[in-house]
Amino acid sequence: MAARLGRMNLAKFNRANLSGSYVSDQQTSVIDDPTMKNGFYGAPTVVCIFCQDNFMFKVADAFCIAENMILQATELGIASCIISRGEETFDSEEGKRLCKEWGIPENYSCQCFVILGYIDGEQPISKPRRENRVVVVE
């Protein structure tokens, strides 16, 4: 299922919304690299977070849910990543069919995904933070 979700609807992606000519210069994306077979990086578990369309804070709530999931996953030793592009992924005939199959109400849309799994190898070391990116005003 994750592989099928990861390849859905890439042709309709609007690159005009990107701040540069690519999604990320630090993390590959199926949008930047069409040879990738799975937009979820082979994770065994993909959680789709759906929210009611007419709710003003649906995006904020969805990403708060996702953040809490990854914090808890980290506590449990499970690797995780938040992936956006939820609405675009399900904006296709296949996506609408999956929503119907899963019993998702028509007035709900996917806001983001959380992928979960165990790291194959050593835990990556975090890069040092860039200086002067956070300013504390007292």
C-alpha positions as a printed NumPy array, in Angstrom:
array([[  0.   ,   0.   ,   0.   ],
       [  2.785,   2.468,   0.862],
       [  4.411,   1.996,  -2.541],
       [  1.098,   2.657,  -4.275],
       [  0.457,   5.789,  -2.186],
       [  4.023,   6.978,  -2.761],
       [  3.658,   7.05 ,  -6.564],
       [  0.112,   8.443,  -6.82 ],
       [ -0.568,  11.698,  -8.604],
       [  2.963,  13.037,  -9.081],
       [  2.199,  14.281, -12.593],
       [ -0.257,  16.846, -11.192],
       [  2.21 ,  18.326,  -8.671],
       [  2.415,  22.104,  -9.087],
       [  6.111,  23.026,  -8.887],
       [  5.169,  26.741,  -8.827],
       [  4.504,  26.402,  -5.09 ],
       [  8.131,  25.473,  -4.374],
       [ 10.458,  28.13 ,  -2.997],
       [ 13.216,  26.848,  -5.315],
       [ 13.575,  24.528,  -8.273],
       [ 13.4  ,  21.421,  -6.062],
       [ 11.636,  20.176,  -2.953],
       [ 14.745,  19.776,  -0.795],
       [ 18.471,  19.921,  -1.391],
       [ 19.043,  17.792,   1.728],
       [ 16.445,  15.018,   1.327],
       [ 15.522,  13.31 ,  -1.92 ],
       [ 11.903,  13.406,  -3.014],
       [  9.855,  11.487,  -5.562],
       [  8.999,  14.869,  -7.045],
       [ 12.704,  15.614,  -7.666],
       [ 13.766,  12.073,  -8.537],
       [ 11.205,  10.196, -10.67 ],
       [ 13.277,   6.987, -10.396],
       [ 12.297,   6.654,  -6.723],
       [  9.796,   3.848,  -6.368],
       [  8.245,   5.008,  -3.12 ],
       [  7.623,   8.491,  -1.732],
       [  7.618,   7.016,   1.765],
       [ 11.256,   5.833,   1.617],
       [ 10.317,   2.181,   2.028],
       [  8.803,   2.68 ,   5.494],
       [  6.693,  -0.299,   6.559],
       [  4.004,   1.9  ,   8.144],
       [  2.337,   4.992,   6.699],
       [ -0.217,   6.901,   8.767],
       [ -2.534,   9.192,   6.784],
       [ -3.877,  12.092,   8.848],
       [ -7.289,  13.259,   7.625],
       [ -9.144,  16.341,   8.856],
       [-12.554,  17.852,   8.257],
       [-12.377,  20.27 ,   5.302],
       [-14.413,  23.156,   6.707],
       [-12.391,  23.423,   9.939],
       [-10.216,  26.555,  10.103],
       [ -7.352,  24.922,  12.001],
       [ -7.224,  21.599,  10.15 ],
       [ -3.64 ,  22.032,   8.899],
       [ -2.309,  23.141,  12.289],
       [ -4.153,  20.329,  14.068],
       [ -2.908,  17.716,  11.587],
       [  0.707,  18.739,  11.994],
       [  0.352,  18.869,  15.809],
       [ -0.952,  15.299,  15.636],
       [  1.978,  14.322,  13.4  ],
       [  4.518,  16.011,  15.671],
       [  3.158,  14.23 ,  18.747],
       [  3.322,  10.926,  16.89 ],
       [  6.975,  11.391,  15.95 ],
       [  7.903,  12.51 ,  19.465],
       [  6.333,   9.355,  20.896],
       [  7.884,   7.192,  18.178],
       [ 11.322,   8.603,  19.009],
       [ 10.732,   7.823,  22.691],
       [  9.968,   4.216,  21.682],
       [ 13.046,   3.928,  19.44 ],
       [ 11.027,   4.02 ,  16.227],
       [ 12.246,   6.136,  13.318],
       [  9.708,   8.531,  11.846],
       [  9.226,  11.369,   9.403],
       [  6.408,  13.78 ,   8.591],
       [  5.567,  14.02 ,   4.911],
       [  3.249,  16.646,   3.513],
       [  1.48 ,  16.488,   0.124],
       [ -1.522,  14.684,   1.601],
       [ -4.246,  16.503,  -0.32 ],
       [ -2.355,  16.194,  -3.611],
       [ -1.784,  12.477,  -3.07 ],
       [ -5.503,  11.763,  -2.737],
       [ -6.613,  14.195,  -5.477],
       [ -6.894,  11.463,  -8.097],
       [ -9.3  ,   8.723,  -9.078],
       [ -7.183,   6.147,  -7.242],
       [ -6.979,   8.378,  -4.154],
       [-10.732,   8.933,  -4.118],
       [-11.287,   5.193,  -4.516],
       [ -9.009,   4.489,  -1.533],
       [-10.851,   7.065,   0.605],
       [-14.138,   5.412,  -0.259],
       [-12.698,   1.94 ,   0.447],
       [-11.374,   3.137,   3.832],
       [-14.662,   4.815,   4.78 ],
       [-13.246,   8.362,   4.888],
       [-16.136,  10.87 ,   4.83 ],
       [-16.296,  12.994,   1.655],
       [-15.792,  16.219,   3.622],
       [-12.387,  15.086,   4.966],
       [ -9.011,  15.447,   3.267],
       [ -5.554,  14.11 ,   4.032],
       [ -3.277,  16.822,   5.369],
       [ -0.062,  14.868,   5.896],
       [  1.521,  11.498,   6.54 ],
       [  3.717,  10.053,   9.267],
       [  6.005,   7.207,   8.256],
       [  7.234,   4.803,  10.927],
       [  9.821,   2.043,  10.973],
       [ 13.136,   0.916,  12.368],
       [ 16.434,   2.246,  11.038],
       [ 18.437,  -0.236,   9.001],
       [ 21.9  ,   0.455,  10.388],
       [ 23.276,   3.104,  12.705],
       [ 21.239,   6.009,  14.026],
       [ 22.144,   9.065,  11.922],
       [ 23.93 ,  11.865,  13.729],
       [ 22.119,  15.191,  13.657],
       [ 23.833,  17.978,  11.777],
       [ 24.858,  21.001,  13.827],
       [ 22.296,  23.796,  13.843],
       [ 23.022,  26.899,  11.787],
       [ 24.068,  29.823,  13.923],
       [ 21.967,  32.981,  14.279],
       [ 18.772,  31.33 ,  13.03 ],
       [ 17.006,  31.734,  16.36 ],
       [ 16.926,  35.039,  18.177],
       [ 15.646,  35.193,  21.739],
       [ 14.158,  38.567,  22.666],
       [ 13.872,  39.16 ,  26.381]])
